[in-house]
């Protein structure tokens, strides 16, 4: 399994304690396809560095090549690569970058959240996704010209995994989601400003936007309690019952969306500390992709909603489009991948690894896969 995640520093980690579909847009209830893919630049792959001590998160020695049979993706919110680099004592820098696979040129698709989550799971996104609305919603007080939102018909990563692997094909674990496959924001809390906000937001949970996805009702479930480590995700992981591909979606407090980078860092440190003890991780069956939906839109950057982050214009908006990302697993080597990659690359990597057709812009020749030394592009079914 592969999982995507970003986390805060924890001292014990340091110590050691088929035929592709054409690149056209997927069918949608409204709106055009995603922006053009990036210009084709040759991948740049670094050599492996030295191995770390036995207690390290990654880089364990193995007598034979190990291939993951499960992948997980964990997604944080709104942090740029340069912010992670600047946070020198963070978990990302002291553990993930120094011990695991580091993706140094990972691009969002656009701003805000929804197009990135939908694009990562279908290869394109409709223009109404730029509004960040729940499915089939027309807010009158939020001034989004691309609304109302809709739902998307046609194939997507989840439906592909249903077809290829059945009931064990996929699962989303969404923290603070009130009911399975919830299509409305939920679990209210009061912010320090007194404003009522939601811990669970649909725009971070792409499965709910696919109208033909019957399995959403059973496979899109609440994560559980990330502090007590009880609930569906923790039960499945302890029992080696994680699916072929899983998405782990922290709530808006733990993802950093309504808080800060440190909150996500802490969530990741706890989550990876837990996963490190599970059978799938210990055996090398599970690998994890860790990333963010988009970078931080800083004042004066001229970044804008709907911007094509695969070719940022103006150039000074680039930091808002480039996020940190890592690949984590017991046998993952400590290498740096500097090839231009994006959320379409995440989709292409998962589809290639799982042996299913490439959707939308994942099929573009300009869309690079993640370095195969980190995630081999062939695997055997569970």
BALUM-728987 format. One record per residue: y, x, z of N, C-alpha, C in turn; residue in three letters. Coordinates in steps of 0.001 Angstrom, whole numbers, plus 500000, padded with zeros to 6 digits. Example, Ala and Ser with C-alpha at 12.3 -4.5 7.8 and 13.67 -1.06 7.14 Angstrom:
// residues 2
- 494310 513190 507800 495500 512300 507800 496700 513200 507800 ala
- 497750 512850 507080 498940 513670 507140 500030 512900 507870 ser
This chain:
// residues 382
- 498828 500845 500000 500000 500000 500000 501212 500874 500000 unk
- 502265 500437 499357 503508 501182 499374 504537 500341 500088 unk
- 505365 500953 500902 506377 500219 501641 507724 500874 501463 unk
- 508802 500068 501345 510142 500602 501232 510853 500397 502550 unk
- 511459 501442 503136 512084 501280 504430 513113 502355 504696 unk
- 514082 502105 505643 515007 503121 506112 515122 503000 507613 unk
- 515250 504103 508391 515105 504003 509834 515985 504944 510637 unk
- 516131 504689 511963 516898 505534 512868 516038 506628 513477 unk
- 516677 507685 513975 515918 508820 514464 515184 508500 515754 unk
- 513997 509029 515837 513191 508895 517038 512548 510245 517298 unk
- 512787 510827 518463 512461 512231 518685 510997 512558 518481 unk
- 510118 511610 518839 508699 511961 518750 508226 512142 517329 unk
- 508938 511527 516348 508575 511754 514951 508818 513224 514604 unk
- 509938 513748 515089 510304 515113 514723 509366 516113 515385 unk
- 509011 515795 516620 508151 516706 517351 506741 516678 516799 unk
- 506325 515542 516323 504987 515417 515765 504149 514468 516585 unk
- 504929 513965 518026 504156 513026 518847 503537 511984 517812 unk
- 498261 496495 481173 498116 496006 479833 499196 496296 478854 unk
- 499566 495501 477807 500611 495549 476798 501862 495022 477442 unk
- 502926 495754 477495 504097 495283 478207 504772 494124 477507 unk
- 505408 493278 478313 506231 492220 477754 507460 492842 477121 unk
- 508088 492176 476156 509317 492712 475579 510415 492734 476623 unk
- 511417 493606 476455 512450 493755 477461 513500 492660 477411 unk
- 513112 491455 477059 514054 490347 477064 514104 489735 478439 unk
- 515077 488894 478687 515238 488276 479997 514098 487317 480250 unk
- 513731 487170 481529 512765 486163 481880 513411 484807 481787 unk
- 512604 483767 481635 513149 482425 481567 513801 482063 482875 unk
- 514941 481390 482823 515648 480985 484028 516274 479628 483791 unk
- 516588 478932 484891 517164 477614 484752 518591 477675 484235 unk
- 519258 478799 484439 520595 478978 483891 520914 480452 483871 unk
- 521847 480872 482986 522355 482226 483014 521607 483182 482114 unk
- 522270 484269 481711 521672 485273 480831 520897 486318 481592 unk
- 520437 487273 480849 519631 488336 481429 520496 489317 482186 unk
- 519818 490264 482812 520498 491327 483544 521223 492254 482579 unk
- 522106 493123 483110 522812 494075 482262 521859 495055 481596 unk
- 522397 495809 480667 521590 496786 479936 521047 497841 480885 unk
- 519945 498436 480496 519328 499471 481306 520072 500789 481122 unk
- 519812 501779 482004 520562 503029 481930 520208 503840 480696 unk
- 521118 504724 480344 520824 505618 479231 519630 506487 479605 unk
- 518878 506880 478607 517614 507571 478848 517846 509048 479138 unk
- 517678 509426 480400 517770 510825 480778 516397 511292 481240 unk
- 516051 512503 480909 514722 513018 481261 514570 513091 482765 unk
- 513412 512696 483272 513176 512788 484707 513290 514224 485206 unk
- 513743 514361 486440 513807 515668 487088 512956 515602 488338 unk
- 511931 516410 488411 511001 516368 489531 510960 517741 490194 unk
- 511084 517755 491506 511076 519026 492223 509660 519431 492588 unk
- 509501 520668 492968 508212 521144 493450 508017 520719 494901 unk
- 506768 520657 495329 506462 520304 496708 506932 521407 497645 unk
- 507325 521005 498849 507731 521975 499852 506541 522265 500758 unk
- 506804 523034 501811 505727 523408 502710 505223 522207 503506 unk
- 503973 522297 503950 503401 521219 504732 503958 521248 506152 unk
- 503931 520050 506772 504444 519902 508120 503293 519851 509116 unk
- 503605 519907 510406 502555 519882 511429 501710 518617 511368 unk
- 500589 518661 512055 499609 517583 511983 500163 516231 512382 unk
- 501143 516180 513270 501672 514902 513733 502741 514301 512849 unk
- 503049 514902 511718 504121 514433 510851 503796 513081 510230 unk
- 504837 512383 509820 504668 511069 509201 503969 511183 507854 unk
- 504300 512198 507089 503708 512423 505759 503104 513825 505719 unk
- 502598 514201 504542 502164 515573 504288 500866 515990 504974 unk
- 500028 515039 505386 498744 515428 505956 497888 516117 504896 unk
- 497129 517104 505311 496251 517818 504382 495039 516959 504047 unk
- 494582 517029 502797 493411 516278 502371 492582 517143 501426 unk
- 491274 517139 501632 490391 517948 500791 490272 517379 499387 unk
- 490467 516084 499258 490372 515433 497949 491626 514606 497708 unk
- 492016 514387 496445 493195 513569 496151 493046 512161 496730 unk
- 494094 511657 497330 494083 510315 497911 494929 509389 497053 unk
- 494424 508186 496804 495156 507194 496044 495329 505942 496899 unk
- 496559 505466 497041 496756 504263 497845 496139 503038 497176 unk
- 495626 502138 497974 495108 500866 497468 496017 499705 497851 unk
- 497064 499988 498624 498031 498968 499015 499430 499573 498971 unk
- 500401 498744 498598 501803 499161 498579 502636 498177 499401 unk
- 503656 498703 500039 504601 497868 500785 506013 498293 500418 unk
- 506918 497321 500381 508333 497598 500108 509154 497068 501279 unk
- 510003 497906 501833 510915 497493 502900 512335 497741 502416 unk
- 513195 496739 502596 514528 496800 501992 515607 496577 503043 unk
- 516515 497529 503140 517688 497410 503997 518900 496983 503189 unk
- 520047 496939 503848 521238 496360 503237 522431 497315 503220 unk
- 522990 497466 502004 524367 497924 501831 524666 499307 502421 unk
- 523838 500291 502088 524097 501667 502508 523936 502584 501302 unk
- 524925 503409 501046 524907 504328 499912 524192 505624 500260 unk
- 523741 506329 499224 523098 507627 499415 524013 508568 500189 unk
- 525290 508595 499875 526194 509541 500529 526352 509229 502015 unk
- 526219 507948 502403 526283 507597 503822 525063 508129 504569 unk
- 523895 508012 503955 522679 508525 504580 522757 510038 504705 unk
- 523224 510702 503667 523350 512151 503696 524301 512598 504799 unk
- 525368 511825 504988 526364 512176 506003 525842 511970 507424 unk
- 524871 511078 507587 524311 510799 508914 523205 511804 509199 unk
- 523572 513030 509490 522622 514129 509550 521524 513980 510584 unk
- 521780 513265 511693 520769 513146 512743 519962 511859 512642 unk
- 520123 511107 511560 519416 509844 511419 517934 510069 511158 unk
- 517154 509034 511375 515718 509085 511092 515490 509392 509614 unk
- 516336 508790 508755 516168 509027 507321 516251 510509 506983 unk
- 517233 511195 507581 517430 512599 507251 516464 513517 507980 unk
- 516214 513268 509260 515391 514195 510038 513897 514001 509811 unk
- 513503 512813 509373 512081 512553 509175 511765 512231 507717 unk
- 512357 511167 507183 511961 510721 505843 512280 511768 504783 unk
- 513494 512281 504776 513871 513257 503758 513147 514586 503947 unk
- 512920 514992 505181 512334 516302 505448 510809 516308 505443 unk
- 510196 515121 505573 508734 515087 505649 508072 514337 504500 unk
- 508785 513398 503858 508155 512481 502903 508761 512637 501512 unk
- 508484 511694 500628 509036 511739 499281 510426 511141 499250 unk
- 511378 511866 498702 512780 511436 498687 513231 511153 497262 unk
- 513737 509928 497028 514246 509514 495715 515755 509608 495756 unk
- 516316 510600 495092 517726 510946 495276 518667 510326 494244 unk
- 518134 509502 493338 518999 508950 492287 518625 507489 492017 unk
- 518436 506724 493101 518016 505331 493013 519239 504418 492888 unk
- 519251 503601 491839 520389 502732 491550 520086 501269 491844 unk
- 521090 500601 492386 521061 499138 492426 521206 498617 490999 unk
- 521071 497310 490836 521308 496692 489527 522735 496191 489418 unk
- 523237 495624 490517 524586 495084 490526 524993 494835 491972 unk
- 526117 494167 492157 526555 493647 493451 526640 492130 493302 unk
- 526185 491184 494260 525695 491525 495558 524186 491621 495669 unk
- 523643 490933 496730 522239 491128 497089 521269 490470 496117 unk
- 521481 489205 495832 520484 488377 495139 520022 488943 493798 unk
- 520919 489434 492951 520435 489982 491677 519507 491175 491856 unk
- 519688 491933 492917 518841 493100 493143 517437 492705 493579 unk
- 517334 491730 494462 516014 491277 494905 515266 490566 493772 unk
- 515968 489731 493024 515317 489022 491912 514949 489993 490802 unk
- 515851 490920 490471 515556 491906 489432 514387 492795 489792 unk
- 514246 493136 491067 513152 493992 491514 511797 493311 491384 unk
- 511776 491989 491317 510515 491256 491277 510275 490491 489977 unk
- 511210 490595 489009 510991 489909 487731 511495 490684 486521 unk
- 512297 491708 486728 512771 492510 485603 514069 492041 484991 unk
- 514685 491023 485564 515974 490514 485088 516507 489564 486150 unk
- 517729 489093 485961 518264 488095 486889 519258 487202 486162 unk
- 519361 485938 486566 520331 485029 485960 521721 485264 486543 unk
- 522766 484888 485826 524119 485146 486311 524426 484402 487602 unk
- 523787 483244 487836 524084 482540 489083 523643 483325 490310 unk
- 522770 484306 490131 522346 485119 491269 523512 485908 491861 unk
- 524557 486146 491064 525717 486879 491561 526425 486134 492689 unk
- 526172 484830 492823 526813 484030 493869 526165 484228 495232 unk
- 524944 484745 495274 524209 484917 496528 523940 483590 497226 unk
- 523785 482509 496468 523510 481195 497036 522010 480977 497215 unk
- 521602 480114 498149 520202 479678 498188 519837 478941 496904 unk
- 518556 478707 496636 518164 477999 495406 518793 476610 495314 unk
- 519168 476235 494095 519676 474878 493809 520823 474483 494733 unk
- 521818 475368 494824 522947 475147 495724 524252 475279 494964 unk
- 525177 474385 495263 526526 474449 494692 527535 474354 495823 unk
- 527922 475495 496375 528948 475485 497412 530303 475208 496771 unk
- 531106 474396 497420 532444 474091 496892 533524 474918 497558 unk
- 533149 475691 498562 534155 476430 499340 534029 477937 499213 unk
- 533216 478429 498260 532972 479866 498195 533436 480499 496893 unk
- 534023 479722 496013 534705 480273 494849 533884 481134 493929 unk
- 532646 480774 493649 531815 481562 492742 531697 480833 491407 unk
- 532293 481404 490379 532340 480742 489076 530974 480649 488417 unk
- 530022 481513 488811 528715 481518 488160 527765 480447 488717 unk
- 528129 479796 489806 527273 478768 490391 527293 477497 489570 unk
- 526469 476506 489920 525545 476514 491052 524302 477346 490765 unk
- 523582 477648 491826 522343 478406 491671 521225 477484 491207 unk
- 520131 478088 490771 518978 477316 490321 517698 477957 490816 unk
- 516639 477741 490068 515381 478428 490315 514877 478968 488984 unk
- 513935 479874 489022 513527 480635 487846 512092 480283 487478 unk
- 511895 479891 486225 510550 479594 485722 509994 480821 485002 unk
- 508674 480904 484937 508054 481998 484196 507446 483041 485104 unk
- 506861 484081 484506 506135 485091 485281 507049 485938 486149 unk
- 506507 486420 487234 507192 487323 488151 506123 488176 488821 unk
- 506534 489163 489564 505573 490071 490188 504576 489319 491068 unk
- 505045 488340 491810 504166 487606 492725 503100 486821 491956 unk
- 503505 486146 490891 502528 485383 490108 501545 486314 489412 unk
- 502014 487479 488987 501100 488459 488388 500031 488899 489392 unk
- 500438 489140 490626 499492 489580 491646 498536 488453 492030 unk
- 499026 487198 492007 498134 486052 492218 497016 486052 491182 unk
- 497401 486248 489933 496424 486210 488838 495434 487368 488916 unk
- 495959 488546 489217 495110 489741 489197 494250 489905 490447 unk
- 494764 489483 491606 494078 489792 492863 493836 488581 493757 unk
- 494212 487394 493309 493928 486198 494082 494732 486106 495363 unk
- 494121 485512 496387 494831 485232 497638 495280 486488 498363 unk
- 494673 487617 498050 495038 488877 498701 496028 489696 497875 unk
- 496661 489041 496888 497526 489790 495987 498856 490209 496580 unk
- 499482 489324 497357 500816 489648 497872 501116 488843 499118 unk
- 502098 489329 499832 502660 488581 500948 504048 489140 501243 unk
- 504969 488245 501559 506278 488636 502075 506305 488315 503556 unk
- 506770 489282 504343 506968 489089 505777 508480 489111 506033 unk
- 509066 487933 506204 510518 487809 506347 510875 487531 507806 unk
- 511584 488455 508404 511927 488313 509814 512888 487147 510039 unk
- 512622 486358 511077 513452 485220 511515 513435 484036 510561 unk
- 512545 484030 509557 512430 482869 508678 511842 481706 509484 unk
- 512509 480536 509492 512068 479448 510374 510785 478759 509946 unk
- 510528 478659 508650 509321 478029 508123 508862 478828 506908 unk
- 507581 478738 506532 507124 479489 505357 507906 479119 504095 unk
- 508225 480136 503295 508903 479937 502002 510170 479100 502159 unk
- 510951 479393 503172 512153 478605 503468 513207 478782 502386 unk
- 513696 477677 501825 514665 477727 500724 516092 477506 501204 unk
- 516302 477500 502508 517647 477397 503077 517806 478461 504150 unk
- 519016 478991 504303 519289 479960 505356 518972 479332 506718 unk
- 518537 480166 507683 518152 479606 508967 518165 480598 510100 unk
- 517898 480114 511307 517922 480858 512566 519347 481353 512841 unk
- 520144 480448 513400 521555 480737 513650 521736 481676 514837 unk
- 522834 482400 514808 523272 483163 515967 524794 483234 515936 unk
- 525393 483522 517067 526852 483623 517140 527256 485092 517102 unk
- 528046 485461 516113 528528 486833 515970 529586 487124 517038 unk
- 529920 488398 517198 530909 488793 518198 532279 488177 517918 unk
- 532509 487792 516685 533764 487137 516300 533779 485657 516657 unk
- 532635 485139 517110 532512 483729 517394 531989 482922 516219 unk
- 531873 483557 515060 531388 482876 513861 529882 482637 513958 unk
- 529447 481460 513501 528022 481164 513441 527457 481724 512143 unk
- 526433 482550 512265 525819 483182 511109 524313 482952 511153 unk
- 523607 483448 510118 522160 483252 510019 521437 484588 510017 unk
- 520352 484654 510795 519510 485852 510775 518652 485908 509513 unk
- 518203 484743 509041 517416 484670 507807 518296 484119 506690 unk
- 518356 484850 505579 519102 484371 504413 518199 484443 503186 unk
- 518225 483389 502404 517315 483299 501257 517589 484378 500220 unk
- 518809 484835 500113 519141 485811 499063 518412 487142 499240 unk
- 517822 487349 500411 517031 488557 500650 515530 488294 500519 unk
- 515146 487105 500074 513735 486719 500003 513431 486184 498600 unk
- 513140 487055 497640 513094 486640 496230 512027 485617 495886 unk
- 510922 485576 496602 509827 484664 496236 510275 483212 496207 unk
- 511255 482842 497023 511652 481426 497104 512402 480958 495866 unk
- 512797 481874 494988 513566 481496 493793 512688 481187 492580 unk
- 511381 481382 492687 510502 481180 491533 509854 479796 491603 unk
- 510233 478939 490661 509844 477525 490716 508358 477306 490497 unk
- 507678 478204 489805 506255 478035 489490 505335 478721 490496 unk
- 505879 479252 491569 505101 480083 492479 504521 479236 493620 unk
- 503386 478595 493355 502764 477729 494356 502333 478502 495590 unk
- 501971 479758 495421 501474 480553 496548 502561 480907 497550 unk
- 503824 480636 497226 504907 480936 498162 504683 480230 499500 unk
- 504146 479019 499457 503967 478219 500670 503009 478874 501666 unk
- 502088 479683 501177 501107 480321 502061 501336 481818 502229 unk
- 501957 482458 501249 502082 483921 501267 503451 484423 501692 unk
- 504445 483552 501767 505792 483941 502170 505981 483468 503614 unk
- 505777 484378 504571 505658 483982 505971 506637 484763 506847 unk
- 506815 484261 508056 507662 484952 509019 507006 486246 509475 unk
- 507811 487274 509643 507303 488590 510036 506719 488578 511448 unk
- 507431 487961 512381 507069 488024 513790 508197 488674 514568 unk
- 507911 489157 515734 508918 489766 516606 508845 491281 516487 unk
- 509902 491890 515965 509871 493325 515690 510026 494173 516946 unk
- 510320 493543 518067 510409 494288 519325 509100 494222 520112 unk
- 508540 493015 520205 507259 492895 520897 506088 493230 519983 unk
- 506359 493290 518677 505353 493601 517660 504188 492617 517699 unk
- 504578 491349 517746 503609 490263 517666 504013 489340 516530 unk
- 503029 488780 515844 503296 487898 514726 502449 488283 513526 unk
- 502663 487577 512417 501787 487697 511248 501693 489125 510716 unk
- 502820 489782 510552 502798 491142 509993 502001 492090 510882 unk
- 502233 492036 512167 501595 492961 513100 500098 492665 513223 unk
- 499740 491388 513200 498333 491009 513236 497596 491508 511991 unk
- 498196 491276 510812 497569 491711 509563 497428 493226 509503 unk
- 498475 493941 509906 498441 495401 509817 497406 495994 510765 unk
- 497321 495466 511978 496339 495989 512944 494909 495767 512472 unk
- 494701 494653 511745 493354 494298 511297 493032 494822 509907 unk
- 493902 495674 509350 493713 496190 507989 493632 495050 506977 unk
- 494414 493985 507205 494403 492824 506332 495702 492665 505540 unk
- 496476 493719 505412 497655 493659 504556 497210 493435 503113 unk
- 498002 492717 502317 497608 492433 500938 497798 493630 500017 unk
- 497503 493422 498749 497678 494474 497742 499112 494986 497730 unk
- 500076 494067 497687 501503 494416 497705 502188 493530 498727 unk
- 502998 494116 499579 503749 493322 500544 505212 493732 500547 unk
- 506047 492754 500863 507479 492992 501051 507805 492702 502507 unk
- 508490 493629 503149 508906 493450 504532 510422 493338 504538 unk
- 510911 492166 504976 512340 491864 504902 512886 491704 506315 unk
- 513610 492691 506850 514214 492529 508173 515323 491481 508155 unk
- 515636 490909 509316 516709 489926 509357 518068 490600 509204 unk
- 519125 489807 509175 520453 490346 508852 521012 491253 509943 unk
- 520421 491210 511134 520826 492139 512187 520094 493458 512039 unk
- 518791 493398 511839 517995 494627 511731 518111 495322 510383 unk
- 518505 494580 509336 518677 495205 508016 519979 495974 507908 unk
- 520869 495793 508895 522185 496416 508840 523234 495563 508161 unk
- 522844 494423 507572 523803 493596 506827 524942 493098 507711 unk
- 524594 492560 508872 525610 492040 509780 525922 493013 510909 unk
- 525321 494193 510868 525522 495173 511932 525961 496501 511336 unk
- 525084 497488 511316 525449 498794 510786 524198 499564 510388 unk
- 524406 500730 509819 523304 501566 509339 522348 501935 510466 unk
- 522885 502162 511667 522047 502553 512791 521029 501469 513154 unk
- 521412 500201 512987 520495 499106 513309 519262 499132 512412 unk
- 519478 499357 511133 518342 499442 510205 517521 500692 510487 unk
- 518219 501770 510803 517547 503025 511121 516577 502831 512296 unk
- 517047 502128 513307 516220 501864 514482 515044 500963 514139 unk
- 515305 499925 513346 514229 499029 512922 513150 499800 512167 unk
- 513564 500681 511296 512609 501450 510516 511808 502414 511381 unk
- 512471 503030 512330 511765 503955 513208 510680 503229 513991 unk
- 511002 502057 514512 510000 501264 515234 508873 500835 514297 unk
- 509251 500354 513105 508262 499802 512174 507318 500879 511657 unk
- 507849 502016 511287 506995 503096 510800 506157 503692 511925 unk
- 506726 503714 513133 505942 504168 514273 504733 503281 514495 unk
- 504926 501980 514309 503805 501047 514414 502819 501245 513267 unk
- 503312 501280 512045 502423 501393 510894 501604 502674 510929 unk
- 502171 503727 511467 501481 505015 511532 500184 504927 512337 unk
- 500094 503923 513218 498892 503769 514054 497845 502848 513437 unk
- 498151 502224 512291 497263 501203 511740 496184 501816 510849 unk
- 495054 501111 510663 493945 501679 509869 494329 502026 508442 unk
- 495108 501164 507774 495462 501435 506382 496310 502691 506242 unk
- 497213 502906 507180 498047 504104 507113 497219 505350 507422 unk
- 496411 505273 508459 495621 506450 508868 494642 506881 507789 unk
- 494132 505917 507032 493170 506255 505975 493832 506706 504679 unk
- 495142 506516 504588 495837 506833 503342 495837 505696 502351 unk
- 495300 504521 502740 495261 503379 501824 496641 502800 501570 unk
- 497543 502904 502526 498872 502295 502445 499949 503324 502140 unk
- 500780 503004 501144 502021 503747 500930 503181 502767 500947 unk
- 504339 503279 501322 505505 502444 501567 506692 502962 500766 unk
- 507361 502063 500086 508633 502382 499411 509756 501850 500295 unk
- 510709 502695 500589 511831 502329 501447 513128 502450 500651 unk
- 513944 501402 500676 515201 501481 499956 516195 500475 500501 unk
- 517322 500339 499817 518363 499362 500128 518579 498483 498902 unk
- 519196 497325 499109 519467 496459 497954 520583 497015 497089 unk
- 521622 497544 497741 522769 498114 497025 523476 499072 497965 unk
- 524436 499825 497418 525216 500715 498251 526380 499990 498905 unk
- 527109 500719 499701 528265 500172 500389 529461 500124 499446 unk
- 530127 498970 499399 531322 498829 498564 532532 499204 499407 unk
- 532946 500446 499313 534049 500945 500123 535398 500532 499539 unk
- 536384 500423 500403 537738 500083 499957 538221 501115 498946 unk
- 538796 500637 497844 539327 501520 496816 538319 502017 495813 unk
- 537054 501592 495922 536021 502090 495015 536055 501401 493659 unk
- 536720 500252 493585 536785 499425 492372 535421 498872 491970 unk
- 534452 498910 492889 533180 498240 492637 533406 496736 492663 unk
- 532612 495993 491905 532858 494565 491805 531564 493794 491632 unk
- 531569 492537 492053 530424 491666 491847 530129 491559 490355 unk
- 528881 491736 489996 528494 491684 488594 528569 493002 487868 unk
- 529024 494046 488529 529107 495369 487906 527720 495841 487463 unk
- 527647 496509 486333 526403 497100 485866 526200 498426 486587 unk
- 525404 498415 487642 525206 499618 488441 524320 500650 487761 unk
- 523727 500305 486638 522941 501283 485896 523835 502186 485050 unk
- 525082 501798 484924 526078 502618 484229 527439 502278 484829 unk
- 527693 502696 486067 528882 502242 486792 530183 502602 486090 unk
- 531061 501619 485969 532399 501814 485412 533392 501018 486253 unk
- 534464 501618 486737 534826 503030 486600 533900 503940 487398 unk
- 533968 505220 487093 533048 506180 487679 533172 506229 489193 unk
- 534378 505958 489737 534520 506068 491187 533830 504942 491941 unk
- 533201 504011 491220 532396 502986 491883 530938 503421 492036 unk
- 530589 504589 491487 529195 505047 491497 528569 505076 492891 unk
- 529253 505579 493943 528610 505602 495267 528159 504226 495749 unk
- 528811 503175 495311 528398 501831 495728 527116 501389 495035 unk
- 526716 502107 494002 525543 501736 493203 524331 502614 493474 unk
- 524505 503753 494123 523413 504704 494336 523016 504679 495811 unk
- 521747 504315 496071 521261 504220 497445 520202 505271 497712 unk
- 519952 505504 498982 518832 506348 499375 517527 505575 499219 unk
- 516445 506289 498974 515122 505668 498902 514077 506749 499174 unk
- 512928 506300 499684 511856 507231 500033 510508 506604 499717 unk
- 509485 507443 499615 508101 506993 499584 507416 507618 500792 unk
- 506719 506775 501560 506118 507200 502821 504625 506892 502798 unk
- 503830 507802 503281 502388 507613 503410 501787 508857 504027 unk
- 500624 508718 504616 500044 509859 505328 499888 511082 504433 unk
- 499494 510870 503178 499225 511997 502279 500329 512185 501230 unk
- 501450 511539 501420 502562 511689 500481 503191 513069 500644 unk
- 503400 513801 499539 503996 515135 499648 505501 515072 499875 unk
- 506020 516130 500454 507457 516244 500692 508110 516844 499443 unk
- 508441 515975 498486 509108 516405 497265 510338 515536 497037 unk
- 511237 516018 496208 512449 515292 495861 512391 514879 494400 unk
- 512612 513598 494154 512627 513047 492798 514076 512713 492470 unk
- 514661 513419 491490 516065 513210 491125 516228 512487 489791 unk
- 515137 512000 489223 515240 511219 487984 516042 509939 488245 unk
- 516753 509465 487222 517480 508207 487356 516474 507069 487500 unk
- 516570 506356 488612 515673 505241 488893 516487 504065 489402 unk
- 515868 502906 489431 516554 501688 489843 515536 500713 490407 unk
- 516005 499533 490782 515072 498503 491234 514089 498114 490131 unk
- 514488 498269 488869 513531 498058 487773 512437 499124 487813 unk
- 512775 500332 488278 511767 501384 488421 510754 501028 489498 unk
- 511221 500417 490577 510303 499974 491628 509313 498965 491051 unk
- 509838 497991 490283 508970 496992 489657 507997 497657 488681 unk
- 508483 498552 487841 507625 499212 486850 506535 500020 487535 unk
- 506883 500697 488615 505902 501503 489343 504807 500621 489930 unk
- 505203 499523 490573 504213 498629 491185 503323 498005 490114 unk
- 503932 497522 489027 503141 496875 487969 502187 497860 487313 unk
- 502659 499073 487044 501796 500085 486428 500654 500440 487364 unk
- 500962 500657 488619 499954 500975 489633 498927 499848 489783 unk
- 499417 498588 489746 498532 497435 489938 497800 497017 488673 unk
- 498172 497578 487518 497497 497256 486271 497853 495900 485705 unk
- 499116 495482 485879 499572 494209 485323 500684 494487 484306 unk
- 500981 493530 483398 501989 493766 482363 503383 494028 482932 unk
- 504174 494763 482192 505546 495054 482588 506451 493877 482216 unk
- 507282 493467 483156 508179 492334 482949 509602 492799 482683 unk
- 510283 492101 481773 511710 492311 481569 512072 493766 481369 unk
- 513077 494228 482107 513576 495593 481940 512643 496648 482512 unk
- 511604 496247 483214 510587 497230 483618 509891 497811 482401 unk
- 509891 497065 481292 509239 497526 480064 510119 498447 479233 unk
- 511388 498598 479600 512286 499448 478822 511866 500914 478905 unk
- 511965 501605 477789 511628 503036 477767 512551 503833 478675 unk
- 513752 503336 478905 514717 504045 479751 514483 503824 481235 unk
- 513548 502955 481585 513242 502714 482998 512135 503670 483439 unk
- 512482 504613 484279 511513 505593 484768 510651 505008 485882 unk
- 509394 505441 485956 508574 505145 487129 508890 506176 488206 unk
- 508594 505826 489444 508703 506784 490529 507689 507906 490289 unk
- 508043 509101 490654 507200 510281 490440 505737 509977 490784 unk
- 504817 510117 489825 503401 509808 490073 502750 510666 491151 unk
- 503367 511768 491516 502827 512553 492632 503043 511817 493960 unk
- 504007 510893 493965 504273 510095 495150 503464 508806 495145 unk
- 503466 508115 494012 502676 506897 493847 501888 507030 492551 unk
- 500610 507347 492635 499797 507451 491415 499825 506142 490651 unk
- 499866 506206 489346 500015 504990 488536 498704 504358 488160 unk
- 497602 504823 488728 496323 504134 488581 495723 503957 489957 unk
- 494956 502904 490128 494334 502620 491411 493087 501790 491176 unk
- 492338 501603 492210 491149 500742 492108 491387 499495 492931 unk
- 490943 498331 492445 491175 497094 493189 490529 497129 494558 unk
- 491102 496331 495475 490510 496212 496820 489150 495535 496723 unk
